[in-house]
């Protein structure tokens, strides 16, 4: 069966990559490519196999496609599948920049150099990656997507975006040749607000302080969280707070409900609440919980009022 049919989920022959047609609303990434698309299935396969011993039988398939209504002189786009073990990733490449609203949403709030942001604005093409495999653990789905992005980054990638999380990550950071430890375990331990879920600061006119929040955690079956900081100087502290809370929830399979209290650090205690209607800027596609600091004496006590 040809690649286009298997891309759409029609079952191929044994050993052929086939997308999981039953998977709904899978996580996805967008890789910005500096130049025109120049992907090669054999080279992409080798890049995947070199990533980790468990990917020794990874394979990638690509085909050129012509978009409907595309100008005659426009080069073709690319469609493909890559996979190993339970994992399958769909790849759709476009010989054009990513839509500007997507770029602005992900890159403008990103916490890296302005020079890298300016360099990325000049990208000529982009590739969308969708998880399309048979692994049910959402963290492992993100790990597989990130492995695929790491292989793709070798083809002139500059930024990896997660539109749902409103996050961006330098492609160069995915290209560490000899990581200190198992590269898959490193991805599993990555702080969730770094890429899998986003970390965004919001300033509200005539309101003191800075709201800091996450986006996209619903793809990990986790709530989004937010915290009102005194100012931007509390960015790193708040990022660590979010990362620790979300890591605990993910690893323990625990749930966090409005009114719950917990100890996060040696001297840090928090309570969570729902957002109010007036806090429209904290809307989330999934659940949103607002974190508030409390004293040790308030732990396990109902919120006042």
Secondary structure as GFF3:
##gff-version 3
##sequence-region A 1 305
A	DSSP	alpha_helix	3	7	.	.	.	ID=ss1
A	DSSP	beta_strand	28	33	.	.	.	ID=ss2
A	DSSP	alpha_helix	41	49	.	.	.	ID=ss3
A	DSSP	three_ten_helix	53	55	.	.	.	ID=ss4
A	DSSP	beta_strand	59	65	.	.	.	ID=ss5
A	DSSP	beta_strand	77	84	.	.	.	ID=ss6
A	DSSP	beta_strand	87	94	.	.	.	ID=ss7
A	DSSP	alpha_helix	100	107	.	.	.	ID=ss8
A	DSSP	alpha_helix	114	121	.	.	.	ID=ss9
A	DSSP	beta_strand	125	131	.	.	.	ID=ss10
A	DSSP	alpha_helix	138	152	.	.	.	ID=ss11
A	DSSP	beta_strand	157	162	.	.	.	ID=ss12
A	DSSP	three_ten_helix	163	165	.	.	.	ID=ss13
A	DSSP	beta_strand	167	170	.	.	.	ID=ss14
A	DSSP	three_ten_helix	171	174	.	.	.	ID=ss15
A	DSSP	alpha_helix	183	188	.	.	.	ID=ss16
A	DSSP	three_ten_helix	192	194	.	.	.	ID=ss17
A	DSSP	beta_strand	198	202	.	.	.	ID=ss18
A	DSSP	beta_strand	210	215	.	.	.	ID=ss19
A	DSSP	three_ten_helix	217	220	.	.	.	ID=ss20
A	DSSP	beta_strand	224	229	.	.	.	ID=ss21
A	DSSP	three_ten_helix	232	234	.	.	.	ID=ss22
A	DSSP	alpha_helix	235	252	.	.	.	ID=ss23
A	DSSP	beta_strand	261	265	.	.	.	ID=ss24
A	DSSP	beta_strand	268	274	.	.	.	ID=ss25
A	DSSP	three_ten_helix	280	282	.	.	.	ID=ss26
A	DSSP	beta_strand	288	294	.	.	.	ID=ss27
A	DSSP	three_ten_helix	296	298	.	.	.	ID=ss28
###
